[in-house]
């Protein structure tokens, strides 16, 4: 586990870092909602608004960060609505006193409505366009969605944390190992492309001109369905309607492989197991106990046992199908 936290990231260090790029802050630093990195909004002497992201050290290599930026510029070149970092003197990734950081134009918008079918179809078209570009070449440095890291290593992180109460340990790890084993057997992707990687409503802002995407921090290689399934909600029939609506726009630009539907629940398992491991790994960062006070309580781990039992059931259900049963 990393022992790093953001204790040394003072306001003065942030301001000095920004000034080293030639930008001079003429406002305070407004902290935005981010836990993995530190993100701030500000405006310069010309009253132009920006957002800066200071990356968590020891998470991504410089090569991986530069590949994230290159992907953003590639999508922007194809006129896709993604907020890419700005370049100053031809550079988009800056360093100051051990921190890598980037600067973005400030873009507003309202939250994407996951139950709005018109917006879902619009989203499908943009994701189809993104994937059409993403499929033209692979990442060289960014990782893939893989069972070893996202299921087995995540399980080890939870075990090594010592956070699971002793009286719940047997019940929790028994069901965790069961759900991990089933998900690992099911996760057999046949085709992988570059992905946004964390394509949920919080990373999509909506304006009268449609959606724009933010935060490629989790981009990696994986099956296309990863960028689609997190926008599905409700019961099975609702999810089928939402999926059909999205794909009607998506397939105008990129062909979807229906056999990827069997991967949805294994990908969901990866996400929930990694979320628990992430909280365990980051708990030493002072921001986490403050913002996640419900974590690491007996009630939390009891709820995770119930959630994992539900996930075992979901993994054993027939996958969504676009064809009649």
C-alpha positions as CSV (number, residue, x, y, z in Angstrom):
1,X,0.0,0.0,0.0
2,X,1.2,3.5,-0.8
3,X,2.0,5.7,2.2
4,X,1.5,8.9,0.2
5,X,-1.0,11.6,1.0
6,X,-1.4,15.2,-0.1
7,X,-0.1,16.8,3.2
8,X,2.7,18.7,1.4
9,X,0.3,20.1,-1.3
10,X,-0.1,23.5,0.2
11,X,-2.0,26.4,-1.5
12,X,1.4,28.2,-1.9
13,X,2.8,25.2,-3.7
14,X,-0.2,25.0,-6.1
15,X,0.1,28.8,-6.8
16,X,3.8,28.5,-7.4
17,X,3.2,25.6,-9.7
18,X,0.6,27.4,-11.8
19,X,2.8,30.6,-12.0
20,X,5.7,28.4,-13.3
21,X,3.5,27.9,-16.4
22,X,2.9,31.6,-16.9
23,X,-0.6,31.6,-15.4
24,X,-1.2,34.0,-12.5
25,X,-4.1,33.3,-10.2
26,X,-6.3,36.3,-9.5
27,X,-8.8,34.4,-7.3
28,X,-8.8,31.9,-4.5
29,X,-8.5,28.2,-5.2
30,X,-11.9,26.5,-5.1
31,X,-11.6,22.8,-4.3
32,X,-13.7,20.6,-6.5
33,X,-15.0,17.2,-5.7
34,X,-12.1,14.8,-6.2
35,X,-10.5,12.3,-3.9
36,X,-7.9,10.4,-6.0
37,X,-6.4,13.6,-7.2
38,X,-6.7,17.3,-6.0
39,X,-8.7,19.5,-8.4
40,X,-9.2,23.3,-8.1
41,X,-11.0,26.0,-10.0
42,X,-9.6,29.4,-10.4
43,X,-9.5,32.4,-12.7
44,X,-6.5,34.3,-14.0
45,X,-5.7,38.0,-14.3
46,X,-8.0,38.2,-17.4
47,X,-10.9,36.7,-15.4
48,X,-10.7,33.5,-17.5
49,X,-11.7,30.4,-15.6
50,X,-9.6,27.3,-15.4
51,X,-9.4,24.0,-13.6
52,X,-6.2,22.5,-12.5
53,X,-5.6,18.8,-11.5
54,X,-2.7,17.8,-9.3
55,X,-2.2,14.1,-9.9
56,X,-1.7,11.7,-7.0
57,X,2.0,10.7,-7.1
58,X,2.8,7.0,-7.3
59,X,-0.4,6.2,-9.1
60,X,0.4,6.7,-12.8
61,X,3.8,6.9,-14.4
62,X,4.7,10.0,-16.5
63,X,4.3,7.9,-19.6
64,X,0.8,6.8,-18.6
65,X,-0.2,10.4,-17.8
66,X,1.1,11.6,-21.2
67,X,-0.8,8.8,-22.9
68,X,-4.0,10.1,-21.2
69,X,-3.3,13.6,-22.6
70,X,-2.6,12.3,-26.0
71,X,-5.9,10.4,-26.1
72,X,-7.7,13.5,-25.1
73,X,-6.1,15.5,-27.8
74,X,-6.8,12.8,-30.4
75,X,-10.5,12.8,-29.5
76,X,-10.6,16.7,-29.5
77,X,-9.0,16.6,-33.0
78,X,-12.0,14.6,-34.2
79,X,-14.3,17.3,-32.7
80,X,-15.6,15.0,-29.9
81,X,-16.9,16.9,-26.8
82,X,-14.2,16.0,-24.3
83,X,-12.5,18.5,-22.1
84,X,-8.8,18.2,-23.0
85,X,-5.9,19.8,-21.1
86,X,-4.6,23.1,-22.4
87,X,-1.0,23.4,-23.8
88,X,1.3,26.1,-22.7
89,X,4.5,26.3,-24.8
90,X,3.6,23.0,-26.4
91,X,3.4,21.2,-23.0
92,X,0.3,19.9,-21.3
93,X,1.8,18.0,-18.4
94,X,3.7,20.1,-15.9
95,X,5.8,19.3,-12.8
96,X,6.4,21.2,-9.6
97,X,8.1,19.9,-6.4
98,X,7.3,16.3,-7.0
99,X,3.7,16.8,-8.4
100,X,2.5,16.4,-11.9
101,X,-0.3,18.6,-12.8
102,X,-2.5,19.7,-15.8
103,X,-4.7,22.7,-16.5
104,X,-8.0,22.6,-18.2
105,X,-10.5,25.2,-19.5
106,X,-13.5,25.4,-17.1
107,X,-16.6,23.9,-18.6
108,X,-19.9,23.9,-16.9
109,X,-23.1,21.9,-17.4
110,X,-25.8,20.0,-15.7
111,X,-25.9,16.4,-14.7
112,X,-26.6,13.8,-17.3
113,X,-30.1,12.2,-16.7
114,X,-29.6,8.5,-16.9
115,X,-33.3,7.8,-17.2
116,X,-33.8,10.3,-20.1
117,X,-34.0,8.2,-23.3
118,X,-33.3,11.1,-25.6
119,X,-30.1,11.9,-23.8
120,X,-29.2,8.2,-23.7
121,X,-29.5,8.0,-27.5
122,X,-27.4,11.1,-27.8
123,X,-24.8,9.6,-25.5
124,X,-24.8,6.4,-27.6
125,X,-23.9,8.4,-30.7
126,X,-21.0,10.2,-29.0
127,X,-19.7,6.9,-27.4
128,X,-19.9,5.3,-30.8
129,X,-17.8,8.1,-32.2
130,X,-15.3,7.9,-29.4
131,X,-14.9,4.2,-29.7
132,X,-14.5,4.5,-33.5
133,X,-11.4,6.7,-32.8
134,X,-10.3,4.7,-29.8
135,X,-10.2,1.4,-31.8
136,X,-7.7,2.7,-34.4
137,X,-4.7,1.9,-32.1
138,X,-4.0,0.6,-28.6
139,X,-2.5,2.2,-25.6
140,X,1.2,1.4,-25.2
141,X,1.5,2.3,-21.5
142,X,-1.9,2.3,-19.9
143,X,-3.0,-1.0,-18.3
144,X,-6.0,-3.2,-19.3
145,X,-9.0,-4.3,-17.4
146,X,-7.7,-7.5,-16.0
147,X,-8.7,-10.1,-13.4
148,X,-5.3,-10.3,-11.6
149,X,-5.3,-6.6,-10.6
150,X,-9.0,-5.9,-10.4
151,X,-10.2,-9.0,-8.6
152,X,-7.3,-11.0,-7.0
153,X,-5.0,-8.1,-6.0
154,X,-7.9,-6.1,-4.8
155,X,-9.0,-9.0,-2.6
156,X,-5.4,-9.1,-1.2
157,X,-5.5,-5.4,-0.4
158,X,-8.7,-5.8,1.6
159,X,-7.3,-8.8,3.5
160,X,-4.0,-7.0,4.2
161,X,-5.8,-3.9,5.5
162,X,-7.0,-5.7,8.6
163,X,-10.2,-3.6,8.5
164,X,-12.8,-6.3,8.3
165,X,-14.0,-7.0,11.9
166,X,-12.8,-10.4,13.2
167,X,-16.4,-11.7,13.8
168,X,-17.4,-10.9,10.2
169,X,-14.1,-12.0,8.6
170,X,-15.1,-15.6,7.7
171,X,-18.5,-14.6,6.3
172,X,-17.1,-11.7,4.4
173,X,-14.1,-13.4,2.7
174,X,-16.1,-16.6,2.0
175,X,-18.6,-14.6,-0.1
176,X,-15.9,-12.3,-1.5
177,X,-13.9,-15.2,-2.8
178,X,-17.0,-16.8,-4.2
179,X,-18.0,-13.7,-6.2
180,X,-14.4,-13.1,-7.4
181,X,-14.1,-16.7,-8.6
182,X,-17.3,-16.6,-10.6
183,X,-16.5,-13.2,-12.1
184,X,-13.0,-14.3,-13.0
185,X,-14.4,-17.3,-14.9
186,X,-17.0,-15.1,-16.7
187,X,-14.5,-12.3,-17.7
188,X,-13.2,-13.5,-21.0
189,X,-13.1,-10.4,-23.3
190,X,-12.5,-11.1,-27.0
191,X,-11.7,-7.6,-28.2
192,X,-10.3,-4.6,-26.3
193,X,-10.0,-1.0,-27.3
194,X,-9.0,2.3,-25.6
195,X,-11.7,3.3,-23.2
196,X,-12.8,6.3,-21.1
197,X,-12.9,3.8,-18.3
198,X,-15.1,5.6,-15.8
199,X,-18.0,6.6,-17.9
200,X,-20.7,7.4,-15.3
201,X,-23.1,10.3,-14.9
202,X,-20.7,12.2,-12.7
203,X,-18.2,12.4,-15.5
204,X,-20.7,13.7,-18.1
205,X,-21.9,17.3,-18.2
206,X,-24.9,18.3,-20.3
207,X,-25.6,21.6,-22.0
208,X,-28.1,22.7,-24.7
209,X,-25.5,21.5,-27.3
210,X,-25.4,18.0,-25.8
211,X,-22.9,16.1,-23.5
212,X,-19.3,16.7,-22.9
213,X,-17.0,14.2,-21.2
214,X,-14.6,15.0,-18.4
215,X,-11.9,13.1,-16.6
216,X,-9.9,10.5,-18.6
217,X,-8.0,9.7,-15.4
218,X,-9.1,6.0,-15.5
219,X,-8.7,5.4,-19.2
220,X,-7.3,2.0,-20.1
221,X,-7.7,-0.9,-22.5
222,X,-10.8,-3.0,-22.2
223,X,-14.1,-4.2,-23.8
224,X,-16.4,-1.5,-25.2
225,X,-19.2,-2.5,-22.9
226,X,-17.3,-1.0,-20.0
227,X,-18.1,2.5,-21.3
228,X,-21.8,1.6,-21.6
229,X,-23.0,-0.5,-18.7
230,X,-22.6,2.1,-16.0
231,X,-25.4,4.2,-17.7
232,X,-27.9,1.3,-17.2
233,X,-30.1,1.4,-14.2
234,X,-33.4,0.0,-12.8
235,X,-34.8,-3.5,-13.3
236,X,-34.0,-5.8,-16.2
237,X,-36.7,-4.4,-18.6
238,X,-35.6,-0.8,-17.9
239,X,-32.0,-1.7,-18.6
240,X,-32.8,-3.5,-21.8
241,X,-34.8,-0.4,-23.0
242,X,-31.9,1.9,-22.1
243,X,-29.3,-0.4,-23.7
244,X,-31.4,-0.7,-26.9
245,X,-31.8,3.1,-27.0
246,X,-28.1,3.8,-26.5
247,X,-27.1,1.2,-29.1
248,X,-29.4,2.7,-31.7
249,X,-27.2,5.8,-31.7
250,X,-23.9,3.9,-31.0
251,X,-24.1,1.7,-34.0
252,X,-24.4,4.6,-36.4
253,X,-20.6,5.0,-35.8
254,X,-19.2,1.8,-34.3
255,X,-20.3,-1.9,-34.4
256,X,-21.2,-3.4,-31.0
257,X,-20.5,-7.0,-30.2
258,X,-23.6,-8.5,-28.5
259,X,-21.4,-11.2,-26.9
260,X,-19.9,-8.5,-24.7
261,X,-23.2,-8.4,-22.7
262,X,-22.0,-11.4,-20.7
263,X,-19.2,-9.3,-19.3
264,X,-21.4,-6.7,-17.6
265,X,-21.7,-8.4,-14.2
266,X,-18.1,-9.4,-14.1
267,X,-17.1,-5.8,-14.8
268,X,-19.6,-4.7,-12.1
269,X,-17.9,-7.1,-9.7
270,X,-14.5,-5.6,-10.6
271,X,-15.8,-2.2,-9.8
272,X,-17.4,-3.0,-6.4
273,X,-14.4,-5.1,-5.2
274,X,-12.0,-2.3,-6.4
275,X,-14.0,0.3,-4.6
276,X,-13.6,-1.5,-1.3
277,X,-9.9,-2.0,-2.0
278,X,-9.5,1.6,-3.0
279,X,-11.0,2.8,0.3
280,X,-8.8,0.5,2.3
281,X,-5.7,1.6,0.4
282,X,-6.5,5.3,0.7
283,X,-7.8,5.4,4.3
284,X,-4.5,6.8,5.5
285,X,-5.1,10.0,3.4
286,X,-6.8,12.4,5.9
287,X,-9.4,13.4,3.2
288,X,-10.9,9.9,3.3
289,X,-12.0,9.5,6.9
290,X,-13.5,13.0,6.6
291,X,-15.4,12.3,3.4
292,X,-16.3,8.7,3.9
293,X,-17.2,8.5,7.6
294,X,-19.4,5.5,7.0
295,X,-16.5,3.3,5.8
296,X,-14.7,0.9,8.1
297,X,-17.6,0.5,10.5
298,X,-19.2,-2.8,11.4
299,X,-22.3,-1.7,9.6
300,X,-20.4,-1.0,6.4
301,X,-18.8,-4.5,6.3
302,X,-22.2,-6.1,7.1
303,X,-23.7,-4.3,4.2
304,X,-20.9,-5.4,1.9
305,X,-21.7,-9.1,2.8
306,X,-25.3,-8.5,1.7
307,X,-24.2,-6.7,-1.5
308,X,-21.8,-9.4,-2.4
309,X,-24.5,-12.1,-2.0
310,X,-26.7,-10.1,-4.4
311,X,-23.8,-9.9,-6.8
312,X,-23.3,-13.7,-6.7
313,X,-27.0,-13.9,-7.7
314,X,-26.6,-11.4,-10.5
315,X,-23.6,-13.2,-11.9
316,X,-25.7,-16.4,-12.1
317,X,-28.5,-14.8,-14.0
318,X,-28.7,-14.9,-17.8
319,X,-27.0,-11.9,-19.3
320,X,-29.0,-9.1,-20.9
321,X,-29.9,-10.1,-24.5
322,X,-31.0,-7.9,-27.3
323,X,-32.8,-10.8,-28.9
324,X,-36.1,-12.4,-27.7
325,X,-35.6,-15.3,-25.2
